[in-house]
């Protein structure tokens, strides 16, 4: 199935690149499509990314993003730049698409990914639309290697962010974790409580550092003495790629996969 998934992504990449000429100027209206555009496009093709992509606390691609004009996530904010292609995710209504069509702008509205296969499909679709199939192939190959090289270990893990926020084992985040050998524990409402961490600590606490320097109630929660479970191995993870859980997460999963967890309960 893993080989089939990779072959399907490559096939989709070939089909996507077989259409019209590549756009000269492309803009993104969503942080998650910002990442795809910045990773797959030639820099000369990028007309604009959202202001979120230019913030260090939101994405590791902020330096590259600051080389391009920012927008506020609306079609109006990029229309004057006259892009040939607009990327967005999660819908913006048919009205946005009809307005774009009247302006001669093609729109790719990607669904939020629910599986790693969806991430591969998004990479292939965007790369094909940009005429940059060669930029997608190494990225798809890395995902394929993660799929086929999943560690034999399956370590009981809780992914933890501010306020006890976690993820579900069957979620996209859980699927990425599994590729690194970490098994997300099922939690009611996908949240961990301080009592759960104390009474039944996981083998690994995978702690997101997203906005860790921000003064807020959610971040103070992580500083509580009960959140520092001594019998648990705490591994910090860059929380920024987990926002979109797209191709930018590949490098983080490769890093996590390489971490040894001696004596971990399975």
C-alpha positions in Angstrom: 0.0 0.0 0.0 2.9 2.3 0.8 4.5 1.7 -2.6 1.1 2.2 -4.2 0.7 5.6 -2.4 4.0 6.8 -3.7 3.3 5.6 -7.2 -0.1 7.3 -7.1 1.5 10.6 -6.0 4.1 10.4 -8.8 1.3 9.6 -11.4 -0.7 12.6 -10.1 2.4 14.7 -10.4 2.9 13.7 -14.1 -0.8 14.4 -14.9 -0.8 17.7 -13.1 2.2 18.9 -15.1 0.8 17.9 -18.4 -1.6 20.8 -18.7 -1.3 24.6 -19.4 1.9 26.6 -19.2 3.3 27.3 -15.8 2.0 30.6 -14.2 4.4 33.5 -14.2 3.1 34.8 -10.9 1.4 32.9 -8.1 0.0 34.1 -4.8 -1.0 32.2 -1.7 -3.9 33.2 0.7 -3.3 30.7 3.5 -0.3 29.8 5.7 -0.5 26.2 4.6 -0.4 27.0 0.9 2.3 29.6 1.7 4.5 26.6 2.7 3.7 24.7 -0.5 4.4 27.8 -2.6 7.7 28.6 -0.9 8.9 25.0 -1.0 7.9 24.2 -4.6 7.9 27.4 -6.7 10.8 29.1 -8.3 11.3 32.3 -6.3 10.6 34.4 -9.4 7.1 32.8 -9.6 6.0 34.0 -6.2 3.9 37.2 -6.2 2.8 37.1 -2.6 2.4 35.1 0.6 0.3 35.9 3.6 1.7 38.0 6.4 1.7 34.9 8.7 4.4 33.3 6.6 6.7 36.3 7.4 6.5 35.7 11.2 9.3 33.6 12.8 6.8 32.2 15.4 4.6 30.7 12.7 6.9 29.1 10.2 10.6 28.3 9.7 10.2 29.6 6.1 9.8 33.2 7.3 13.2 34.4 5.9 12.3 33.2 2.4 8.7 34.6 2.8 10.0 38.1 3.6 11.6 38.3 0.2 8.0 38.6 -1.2 5.1 40.9 -0.8 2.6 40.1 2.0 -1.2 39.9 1.8 -3.9 39.6 4.4 -5.4 36.4 3.1 -8.0 38.0 0.8 -8.3 37.9 -2.9 -8.7 41.7 -2.9 -5.2 42.1 -1.3 -3.5 40.3 -4.2 -5.7 41.3 -7.2 -3.6 44.4 -8.0 -0.5 42.2 -8.2 -2.1 40.4 -11.2 -1.1 36.8 -10.3 -1.9 34.0 -12.8 -2.6 31.6 -10.0 -3.9 31.8 -6.5 -3.5 29.1 -3.9 -5.7 28.7 -0.9 -6.9 26.0 1.4 -10.2 25.2 3.2 -12.5 27.1 0.9 -13.4 30.7 0.5 -16.7 30.2 -1.2 -17.7 30.0 -4.9 -17.9 33.8 -5.0 -14.1 34.1 -4.5 -13.5 31.6 -7.4 -16.0 33.4 -9.7 -14.4 36.8 -9.0 -10.9 35.3 -9.6 -12.1 33.8 -12.9 -13.5 37.2 -14.0 -10.0 38.6 -13.3 -8.4 35.9 -15.3 -6.8 34.3 -12.2 -6.8 30.5 -11.8 -7.5 29.3 -8.3 -6.5 26.1 -6.6 -8.5 25.6 -3.4 -6.9 22.6 -1.6 -8.8 20.7 1.1 -7.3 20.5 4.5 -5.3 17.2 4.5 -6.7 14.3 6.5 -4.0 11.8 5.7 -0.4 11.6 4.5 -1.7 10.6 1.1 -3.6 13.9 1.0 -0.3 15.7 1.7 1.4 13.9 -1.1 -1.5 14.7 -3.4 -1.3 18.4 -2.5 2.4 18.5 -3.2 1.9 16.9 -6.6 -1.0 19.1 -7.5 0.7 22.4 -6.6 4.0 21.4 -8.1 2.3 20.3 -11.3 0.3 23.6 -11.5 3.5 25.6 -11.0 5.4 23.5 -13.7 7.9 22.5 -11.0 7.5 18.7 -11.0 11.2 18.3 -10.4 11.0 20.1 -7.1 8.3 17.8 -5.8 10.0 14.5 -6.6 12.7 14.6 -3.8 10.1 15.6 -1.3 7.7 12.8 -2.3 10.7 10.4 -2.2 11.5 11.4 1.4 7.9 10.8 2.5 8.0 7.4 0.7 11.2 6.5 2.6 9.5 7.5 5.9 6.6 5.2 5.0 8.7 2.2 4.1 11.2 2.7 6.9 8.8 3.1 9.9 10.7 2.0 13.1 9.9 -1.3 14.7 9.3 0.6 17.9 5.9 1.9 18.8 6.4 4.0 21.9 3.5 5.1 24.0 3.5 8.9 23.5 1.5 12.0 24.3 1.9 15.0 22.0 1.4 17.9 24.2 0.9 21.6 23.5 -0.2 24.5 25.7 -3.3 24.0 27.9 -3.0 20.2 27.6 -4.0 20.2 23.9 -3.1 17.0 22.2 -4.0 15.0 19.1 -5.9 11.9 18.2 -4.1 8.6 17.4 -6.1 8.3 14.1 -5.5 12.0 13.1 -3.0 13.2 10.6 -0.7 14.2 13.4 -0.9 10.7 14.8 0.0 9.3 11.4 3.1 11.5 11.1 4.1 10.4 14.7 3.8 6.8 13.7 6.3 7.2 10.9 8.8 8.3 13.6 7.9 5.3 15.9 5.8 7.2 18.4 2.3 5.9 19.1 -0.1 8.7 20.2 -2.2 7.7 23.2 -5.9 8.0 22.9 -7.2 10.8 25.2 -10.7 12.0 25.9 -11.3 15.1 23.8 -7.7 14.9 22.6 -6.6 16.7 25.7 -4.2 15.7 28.5 -4.8 16.6 32.1 -2.1 17.1 34.8 -3.7 14.3 36.7 -3.3 11.9 33.7 0.4 12.8 33.3 0.9 12.1 37.0 -1.1 8.9 37.4 -0.3 7.3 34.1 2.7 9.1 32.5 3.5 8.1 28.9 6.9 6.7 27.9 7.5 9.9 25.8 6.0 13.4 26.2 6.4 15.0 22.8 6.1 18.7 23.7 5.4 21.3 21.1 7.4 24.5 21.5 4.8 26.6 19.5 4.8 30.1 20.9 6.6 28.8 24.0 7.9 32.3 24.9 4.4 33.7 24.8 2.9 34.8 28.2 -0.5 33.1 28.4 -2.5 30.8 30.5 -1.9 27.9 28.1 1.8 28.3 28.2 1.9 28.6 32.1 0.0 25.3 32.2 3.2 23.6 30.8 5.3 25.1 33.6 3.2 23.5 36.3 5.3 21.1 38.5 2.9 18.2 37.7 3.6 18.7 34.0 7.2 17.8 34.6 6.8 14.0 34.9 10.1 12.5 36.0 9.5 9.0 34.7 8.8 10.3 31.2 11.2 11.1 28.5 10.4 14.6 27.3 11.3 15.4 23.6 10.7 18.9 22.3 9.3 19.3 18.8 9.2 22.4 16.6 5.5 23.2 16.9 5.3 25.4 13.8 5.2 22.6 11.1 2.4 20.8 13.1 0.0 23.7 12.4 -0.4 22.6 8.8 1.1 19.1 9.1 2.2 19.4 5.4 5.5 18.9 3.7 7.3 21.2 6.1 6.8 18.5 8.7 8.9 16.0 6.8 12.2 17.2 8.2 10.9 17.2 11.8 9.6 13.6 11.5 13.0 12.6 10.1 14.7 14.2 13.1 12.3 12.5 15.6 12.8 9.2 13.9 16.5 9.4 14.6 16.1 9.9 18.4 16.9 7.0 20.6 14.4 6.3 23.3 16.2 3.8 25.7 14.1 1.8 28.0 10.9 3.2 26.6 7.7 1.3 27.6 6.0 -0.1 24.5 
